[in-house]
Amino acid sequence: MLDIGWNELLVIALVTIIVVGPKELPLVLRTVTQFMRKLRAMASEFQSGLDELARDAELQDLKKSIEKTASQDIAGDLEKSVDPTGEINRSARALEASLKEEPKPEARTPKRKKTKTDVAVGTETSADSPEPDKADKI
């Protein structure tokens, strides 16, 4: 701190006793210690104020960098790097449009009746086949 040795402290103590006197010495020491406490409190308050300013400056820098990042068009940048010609995007939109269209009705195939051999074997020709006639079962 001040780098005061024992010799200097002894000289200061002797001068204080001679100047102030032994009766007033406790009052002077009390006043000096109160003054030192106030000085230390002001110094710590000043230090905390500087620390708060530094934190605010860091937060402002962080806020600026976040705003800068948020303002960038990341999706657009990614799209440009993956599909610079836009061909994939056009293909995807064409596929999406074709899926949204209603499917066209397909021509139905004529239903085939079961024959006697199909009934005897127990196989069916199609799931949509009509029930065989009772005469076919004999």
N, C-alpha and C positions, 0 to 999 in steps of 0.2 A: 504494500500500500504506500505509505509515506517513507518507509525504510528508516525509521527512527530507532536508534540503539538505546541501551540502558543509560549511557552517559548523557545523551540529549534529554531523556526523560527526567533524570535527576536534576539537571540544570533548570528545566521548565518547572519542576515541582518547587525548587528552592525560590525561583523568581516569583512564582505564584504566591507562595507563603509570605514572602517579604512584601509584595505589592498589596495583596488582598488582606492578609492577616489571618491568624488561626481561627478567629471567631466567625468570619464570613466565608471561610473555605468550604464548608458543607453546602451552603447555599449556592456558591459559584459552581461547584462540581455538579449539583443537581441541575442548574440552568444549562450548563454545557452539555450534559447528557441528554436533556430534553431537546436541545438544539440539534444534536447529532441524530437523534431519533427522527426528528422532522426532516432533516436533510436526507437521511436514508429513505424515508417514506416517499419524499418527492422524487428521489432518484429512481426508486423502483416503479413509481407511477409513470415517470417519463419513459423508462425502459419498456413497460407494458404498452404504453401508447405507441412507441416505435414498432414493437412487435405486432400490434394490431394493424398499423398502417402497412407493414410488410405482408401480413396475411391478406388484407384487402387487396393489395396490388397483385398478389398471386392469384386470388380468386377472380379478379378482373381479367387477368391474362388467361386463366382457365376458361372463363365464361366466353371470352372472345374466340378461343380456339374451338370451343364446342359450337358456338354459333357459326363459325366458318365451316366446320364439318357438317353441320345440319343444313347449311345452305347449298352444299354441293349436291348435284344430281347423281347419286351413286348408281341408281338403276340405269340411267341413261349412259353413264360411263361404262358400266358393265355390258350393256347391250351393244355399245359401239365396239368394245374389244372382242366380244364373242361373235357378233354378226355384223361386220362393218358394211356389208352390201345390203342387208335387210332381207335376204332371201329366206332365211329361216322364219322370220316374222311373217312374211307373206304366206309361206306354206302353212304355218300354224293357223293363220286367220282363214285361209281357204278351207282347211280341214274342219275348223270350227263351224264355218258357214255350211259346209256340206252335212255336218252332223245335226245342225238345227233344222234342216229341211225335213219335211215329213217323208217317210219311206213310201215308195210307190207300191201299189198292190201288185203282187206277182200273180202270174197266170196259174190257176189251180190245175193239177193233173187229175184226170178222171179216176174215179174210184173203181177198184177192181173187186169183183165179187170173189169169195172164196170158192175154191173148187173142192170136189170130194176128197181129193188127195190131201189138200191143206187141212181139211177138217179131220181126216183120219190120222194124220201125223200130229196134229195139234199145233201147227204153226199158223201164225197170222201174217198176212202179206203187208198190211199197214195198220197203223193205229186208228185210222179214220174209216176203216172198212165197215160196211154195214153188217148187221147180224146175219148169219147164214139162215137160209130158210129151214124150216123144220124137216122138209123133205130131204135136204142135204145131209142131215145127221144120221139117217137110216142107212 
